[in-house]
């Protein structure tokens, strides 16, 4: 038994001795790649240092070249600027031709066109120096003709008023303009002053009220606010009623006939004609 175990031990020792050279070779083989990697890393480091050296050398050469030849760089910059300027000049819009007008007075006194603003010439007014009796022509006991144009029926009294027309009243527009200092009505209009007249038209109130003694009688339809055609001083009459009148409803067009004493008086402010005709003690006659 002892010799058996001795033999086993010898076999183990022999096996270990036989395996020792292979382990050594394996260790050498493992060490070789590591050494190869180290050599590669060393070579890469050397190449990196060489690259840095070459770049430093190139940078030094460029600086030396720029310092030695500044004029060449300046010439290159100037050429680039000139090229850009030429390109901009080609693409810049062409200025429109300037008018031959010396507005600043560089060539003498300032000269500017005079036909830029159209001036408004007021219409020429008519002037009539005749008296009211000179323009009156009686046709019969109840009919008169004024200025050979306007026929008026009646006697101008309370019991027989003049029946006048809007054509007669608007004829004064050719003779009155306070802006031109013309404030005298024509003679056939002055003849109506302080006479009793009767006329029909559209009436409205200056203010919104239910009852009033002041009305405006107009030639054209107008509700006093927004509907219709606003009047002028020649086609409107201020009415002062004898008794208050009911005026209910909004934006209504009312038509009627009124009778009263006529007043012809120019009412102007700041060169504008505000009113011309007024009927006092007026009464509503018919619709």
C-alpha positions as CSV (number, residue, x, y, z in Angstrom):
1,X,0.0,0.0,0.0
2,X,2.8,2.4,0.8
3,X,4.4,1.7,-2.5
4,X,1.1,2.4,-4.2
5,X,0.9,5.9,-2.8
6,X,4.5,6.5,-3.5
7,X,3.8,5.7,-7.2
8,X,0.8,8.0,-7.3
9,X,2.9,10.8,-5.9
10,X,5.6,10.2,-8.5
11,X,3.0,10.2,-11.3
12,X,1.6,13.5,-10.0
13,X,5.1,15.0,-9.9
14,X,5.8,13.7,-13.4
15,X,2.6,15.2,-14.7
16,X,3.3,18.5,-13.2
17,X,6.9,18.5,-14.6
18,X,5.5,17.7,-18.0
19,X,2.9,20.4,-17.9
20,X,5.3,23.1,-16.8
21,X,6.8,23.9,-20.3
22,X,3.3,24.4,-21.8
23,X,2.3,26.9,-19.1
24,X,5.4,28.8,-19.7
25,X,4.7,29.0,-23.4
26,X,1.1,30.1,-22.7
27,X,2.4,32.9,-20.4
28,X,4.8,34.0,-23.2
29,X,2.0,34.0,-25.7
30,X,-0.2,36.1,-23.4
31,X,2.6,38.6,-22.8
32,X,3.3,39.0,-26.5
33,X,-0.1,40.7,-27.4
34,X,0.3,43.1,-24.4
35,X,3.7,44.0,-25.6
36,X,2.4,44.6,-29.1
37,X,-0.4,46.9,-27.6
38,X,2.2,48.8,-25.7
39,X,4.3,49.2,-28.9
40,X,1.2,50.4,-30.8
41,X,0.4,52.9,-28.1
42,X,3.9,54.1,-28.1
43,X,3.8,54.5,-31.9
44,X,0.5,56.4,-31.8
45,X,1.9,58.7,-29.2
46,X,4.9,59.3,-31.3
47,X,2.8,60.0,-34.4
48,X,0.6,62.5,-32.3
49,X,3.7,64.3,-31.2
50,X,4.9,64.5,-34.8
51,X,1.5,65.8,-35.9
52,X,1.6,68.5,-33.3
53,X,5.1,69.4,-34.2
54,X,4.1,69.7,-37.9
55,X,1.1,71.9,-37.1
56,X,3.2,74.1,-34.9
57,X,5.7,74.4,-37.7
58,X,2.9,75.2,-40.2
59,X,1.4,77.9,-37.9
60,X,4.8,79.4,-37.4
61,X,5.4,79.4,-41.2
62,X,2.0,81.1,-41.7
63,X,2.7,83.8,-39.1
64,X,6.1,84.4,-40.6
65,X,4.6,84.6,-44.1
66,X,1.9,87.1,-43.0
67,X,4.4,89.3,-41.2
68,X,6.8,89.2,-44.1
69,X,4.1,90.1,-46.7
70,X,1.3,92.4,-45.1
71,X,0.8,94.1,-48.4
72,X,-0.3,90.9,-50.1
73,X,-3.0,90.4,-47.5
74,X,-4.1,94.0,-47.8
75,X,-4.3,93.6,-51.5
76,X,-6.4,90.5,-51.1
77,X,-8.8,92.3,-48.7
78,X,-9.1,95.3,-51.1
79,X,-9.8,93.0,-54.0
80,X,-12.6,91.3,-52.0
81,X,-14.1,94.7,-51.0
82,X,-14.0,95.9,-54.5
83,X,-15.7,92.8,-55.7
84,X,-18.4,93.2,-53.1
85,X,-18.9,96.8,-54.0
86,X,-19.2,96.0,-57.7
87,X,-21.8,93.3,-56.9
88,X,-23.8,95.7,-54.7
89,X,-23.6,98.4,-57.4
90,X,-25.0,95.9,-59.9
91,X,-27.9,94.9,-57.7
92,X,-28.8,98.4,-56.3
93,X,-32.0,100.0,-57.6
94,X,-31.7,102.9,-60.0
95,X,-32.8,106.2,-58.7
96,X,-35.7,107.8,-60.5
97,X,-34.9,111.0,-62.3
98,X,-35.4,114.1,-60.1
99,X,-37.7,116.9,-61.2
100,X,-36.1,120.1,-62.4
101,X,-37.4,122.1,-59.4
102,X,-35.2,124.1,-57.1
103,X,-37.1,123.8,-53.9
104,X,-34.2,124.7,-51.6
105,X,-33.2,127.8,-53.5
106,X,-29.7,126.6,-54.3
107,X,-29.8,128.1,-57.8
108,X,-31.7,131.3,-56.8
109,X,-35.0,132.1,-55.2
110,X,-37.2,129.1,-54.3
111,X,-39.3,127.9,-57.2
112,X,-42.3,125.6,-56.6
113,X,-45.2,124.5,-58.8
114,X,-48.2,126.8,-58.4
115,X,-50.8,124.5,-59.8
116,X,-50.8,121.8,-57.1
117,X,-53.8,123.2,-55.1
118,X,-56.9,124.2,-56.9
119,X,-58.4,127.4,-55.5
120,X,-62.2,127.7,-55.1
121,X,-63.6,130.8,-56.7
122,X,-66.9,131.8,-55.0
123,X,-69.8,132.3,-57.4
124,X,-70.5,135.8,-58.6
125,X,-73.4,137.4,-56.8
126,X,-76.1,139.5,-58.3
127,X,-77.0,142.9,-57.0
128,X,-80.4,144.6,-57.5
129,X,-80.8,148.2,-56.5
130,X,-84.5,148.5,-57.3
131,X,-87.1,149.2,-54.7
132,X,-89.9,146.6,-53.8
133,X,-92.5,148.7,-55.6
134,X,-90.4,148.7,-58.8
135,X,-90.5,145.0,-59.1
136,X,-94.2,144.6,-58.3
137,X,-96.7,144.4,-61.1
138,X,-100.4,143.9,-60.2
139,X,-102.3,141.6,-62.5
140,X,-105.7,141.8,-60.8
141,X,-107.2,142.6,-57.3
142,X,-105.8,139.4,-55.8
143,X,-102.8,138.6,-58.0
144,X,-99.4,140.3,-58.2
145,X,-96.3,139.4,-60.2
146,X,-92.8,140.0,-58.7
147,X,-89.8,140.6,-60.9
148,X,-91.8,139.4,-63.9
149,X,-91.2,135.9,-62.7
150,X,-93.1,135.0,-59.5
151,X,-96.9,135.2,-59.3
152,X,-98.4,135.6,-55.8
153,X,-102.1,135.3,-55.0
154,X,-103.6,137.1,-52.0
155,X,-103.5,140.5,-50.4
156,X,-100.9,139.9,-47.6
157,X,-103.5,140.4,-44.8
158,X,-104.8,138.1,-42.0
159,X,-108.0,137.3,-43.9
160,X,-106.2,137.0,-47.3
161,X,-102.6,136.1,-47.0
162,X,-100.0,135.9,-49.8
163,X,-99.7,132.3,-51.1
164,X,-96.0,132.2,-51.7
165,X,-93.8,129.4,-53.2
166,X,-90.4,128.0,-52.4
167,X,-89.2,129.0,-55.8
168,X,-89.7,132.6,-54.7
169,X,-87.9,132.2,-51.4
170,X,-84.9,130.3,-52.8
171,X,-84.2,133.0,-55.5
172,X,-82.5,135.0,-52.8
173,X,-79.5,132.6,-52.8
174,X,-78.1,134.5,-55.8
175,X,-77.9,137.7,-53.9
176,X,-76.9,136.9,-50.3
177,X,-73.5,135.7,-49.0
178,X,-72.1,137.1,-45.8
179,X,-68.6,135.9,-46.6
180,X,-68.7,138.4,-49.5
181,X,-70.4,141.1,-47.4
182,X,-73.6,140.7,-49.4
183,X,-76.4,140.7,-46.9
184,X,-79.2,142.6,-48.7
185,X,-82.0,140.5,-50.0
186,X,-83.4,141.2,-53.5
187,X,-86.4,143.7,-53.6
188,X,-89.1,141.1,-54.2
189,X,-88.0,139.3,-51.0
190,X,-87.9,142.5,-49.0
191,X,-91.5,143.1,-50.1
192,X,-92.7,140.1,-48.2
193,X,-91.4,141.4,-44.9
194,X,-94.2,142.1,-42.3
195,X,-96.9,140.6,-44.5
196,X,-99.1,137.7,-43.8
197,X,-98.2,134.7,-45.9
198,X,-99.2,131.1,-46.3
199,X,-96.9,128.2,-47.4
200,X,-96.8,124.4,-47.3
201,X,-93.9,122.2,-46.6
202,X,-92.4,119.5,-44.3
203,X,-92.1,120.4,-40.7
204,X,-90.1,119.0,-37.8
205,X,-88.8,120.0,-34.4
206,X,-85.3,121.2,-33.6
207,X,-85.4,119.1,-30.4
208,X,-87.1,115.8,-29.4
209,X,-90.2,117.0,-27.5
210,X,-93.9,115.9,-27.2
211,X,-95.3,119.5,-27.5
212,X,-93.7,122.5,-29.0
213,X,-94.2,126.1,-30.2
214,X,-91.1,126.1,-32.4
215,X,-91.0,124.3,-35.7
216,X,-88.9,124.3,-38.8
217,X,-90.7,124.3,-42.2
218,X,-88.6,123.0,-45.1
219,X,-88.9,122.5,-48.8
220,X,-87.4,119.0,-48.7
221,X,-88.4,116.0,-46.6
222,X,-86.5,116.0,-43.4
223,X,-87.2,114.5,-40.0
224,X,-85.0,116.9,-38.1
225,X,-82.3,114.4,-37.6
226,X,-81.3,111.6,-39.9
227,X,-83.9,111.0,-42.6
228,X,-84.2,113.3,-45.6
229,X,-82.3,116.2,-46.9
230,X,-81.1,118.9,-44.4
231,X,-82.2,122.4,-45.3
232,X,-80.3,125.5,-46.2
233,X,-81.2,129.1,-45.0
234,X,-83.0,129.7,-48.3
235,X,-85.3,126.7,-48.3
236,X,-86.2,126.7,-44.6
237,X,-88.5,128.8,-42.4
238,X,-88.5,129.1,-38.6
239,X,-92.0,128.9,-37.3
240,X,-93.1,130.4,-34.0
241,X,-96.6,128.9,-33.3
242,X,-99.4,130.7,-31.7
243,X,-100.4,127.5,-29.8
244,X,-98.3,124.5,-28.9
245,X,-98.5,121.5,-31.2
246,X,-98.4,117.8,-30.4
247,X,-95.3,116.2,-31.9
248,X,-95.3,112.5,-30.8
249,X,-93.4,109.9,-32.7
250,X,-89.8,109.6,-34.0
251,X,-88.4,109.9,-37.5
252,X,-91.7,110.9,-39.0
253,X,-92.1,112.9,-42.1
254,X,-94.9,115.5,-41.5
255,X,-96.4,117.8,-44.2
256,X,-98.7,120.7,-43.6
257,X,-99.7,124.3,-44.4
258,X,-99.0,127.2,-42.1
259,X,-100.1,130.8,-42.0
260,X,-98.5,133.7,-40.1
261,X,-96.6,137.0,-40.3
262,X,-93.4,136.9,-42.4
263,X,-90.1,138.3,-41.2
264,X,-87.2,138.7,-43.6
265,X,-84.0,139.2,-41.6
266,X,-80.4,138.1,-42.4
267,X,-79.0,136.1,-39.4
268,X,-75.3,135.4,-39.9
269,X,-72.2,134.4,-37.8
270,X,-68.5,134.4,-38.8
271,X,-69.3,134.9,-42.4
272,X,-72.0,132.1,-42.6
273,X,-75.6,132.6,-43.2
274,X,-77.6,130.9,-40.5
275,X,-81.2,132.0,-41.2
276,X,-83.2,134.3,-43.4
277,X,-87.0,133.6,-43.0
278,X,-89.2,133.5,-39.9
279,X,-93.0,133.3,-39.6
280,X,-94.4,134.5,-36.3
281,X,-97.8,133.8,-34.7
282,X,-98.1,130.9,-37.1
283,X,-101.2,128.6,-37.1
284,X,-101.5,125.2,-38.7
285,X,-104.0,125.4,-41.6
286,X,-104.2,122.0,-43.2
287,X,-102.3,118.7,-43.7
